[in-house]
């Protein structure tokens, strides 16, 4: 997240982590984890569904 220069989608994070991004079911657990981190204040979830790191 911090290495990205702009907001990223869950698919891009999954690619960076080496997950199978072609299978939607593989990304849903990652999306849930990222949403949980956003709820806790570690990340910021934008209205368009992309995520950014908090400063």
C-alpha positions as a LaTeX table, in Angstrom:
\begin{tabular}{lrrr}
\hline
Residue & $x$ (\AA) & $y$ (\AA) & $z$ (\AA) \\
\hline
Unk1 & 0.00 & 0.00 & 0.00 \\
Unk2 & 2.71 & 2.48 & 0.91 \\
Unk3 & 4.71 & 1.70 & $-2.25$ \\
Unk4 & 1.76 & 2.59 & $-4.50$ \\
Unk5 & 1.61 & 6.18 & $-5.67$ \\
Unk6 & $-2.18$ & 6.14 & $-5.98$ \\
Unk7 & $-5.17$ & 4.31 & $-4.47$ \\
Unk8 & $-5.13$ & 0.60 & $-5.28$ \\
Unk9 & $-7.78$ & $-2.00$ & $-5.91$ \\
Unk10 & $-7.92$ & $-5.29$ & $-4.05$ \\
Unk11 & $-6.94$ & $-7.07$ & $-7.28$ \\
Unk12 & $-3.62$ & $-5.17$ & $-7.44$ \\
Unk13 & $-2.83$ & $-6.07$ & $-3.83$ \\
Unk14 & $-3.68$ & $-9.69$ & $-4.55$ \\
Unk15 & $-1.35$ & $-9.71$ & $-7.55$ \\
Unk16 & 1.45 & $-8.28$ & $-5.42$ \\
Unk17 & 0.87 & $-10.98$ & $-2.80$ \\
Unk18 & 0.85 & $-13.73$ & $-5.43$ \\
Unk19 & $-2.82$ & $-14.72$ & $-5.09$ \\
Unk20 & $-4.87$ & $-16.14$ & $-7.96$ \\
Unk21 & $-6.66$ & $-12.96$ & $-8.97$ \\
Unk22 & $-8.60$ & $-14.63$ & $-11.79$ \\
Unk23 & $-10.67$ & $-16.50$ & $-9.19$ \\
Unk24 & $-13.02$ & $-14.08$ & $-7.45$ \\
Unk25 & $-13.31$ & $-16.29$ & $-4.38$ \\
Unk26 & $-9.61$ & $-15.88$ & $-3.69$ \\
Unk27 & $-9.94$ & $-12.09$ & $-3.45$ \\
Unk28 & $-12.97$ & $-11.91$ & $-1.16$ \\
Unk29 & $-11.06$ & $-12.90$ & 2.03 \\
Unk30 & $-8.43$ & $-10.28$ & 1.16 \\
Unk31 & $-11.15$ & $-7.68$ & 0.58 \\
Unk32 & $-12.64$ & $-8.50$ & 3.99 \\
Unk33 & $-9.25$ & $-8.15$ & 5.69 \\
Unk34 & $-8.57$ & $-4.83$ & 4.01 \\
Unk35 & $-12.03$ & $-3.55$ & 4.96 \\
Unk36 & $-11.39$ & $-4.60$ & 8.55 \\
Unk37 & $-8.09$ & $-2.69$ & 8.51 \\
Unk38 & $-9.95$ & 0.34 & 7.14 \\
Unk39 & $-12.52$ & 0.07 & 9.94 \\
Unk40 & $-9.69$ & 0.02 & 12.48 \\
Unk41 & $-8.03$ & 3.08 & 10.95 \\
Unk42 & $-4.98$ & 1.44 & 9.36 \\
Unk43 & $-6.22$ & 1.98 & 5.80 \\
Unk44 & $-8.64$ & 4.36 & 4.14 \\
Unk45 & $-11.39$ & 2.88 & 1.96 \\
Unk46 & $-12.55$ & 5.26 & $-0.75$ \\
Unk47 & $-16.13$ & 5.37 & $-2.02$ \\
Unk48 & $-15.00$ & 3.82 & $-5.32$ \\
Unk49 & $-13.76$ & 0.70 & $-3.49$ \\
Unk50 & $-10.05$ & 1.40 & $-3.70$ \\
Unk51 & $-7.78$ & 1.63 & $-0.68$ \\
Unk52 & $-5.01$ & 3.98 & 0.41 \\
Unk53 & $-2.61$ & 3.89 & 3.34 \\
Unk54 & $-3.22$ & 6.31 & 6.17 \\
Unk55 & $-0.46$ & 8.92 & 6.51 \\
\hline
\end{tabular}
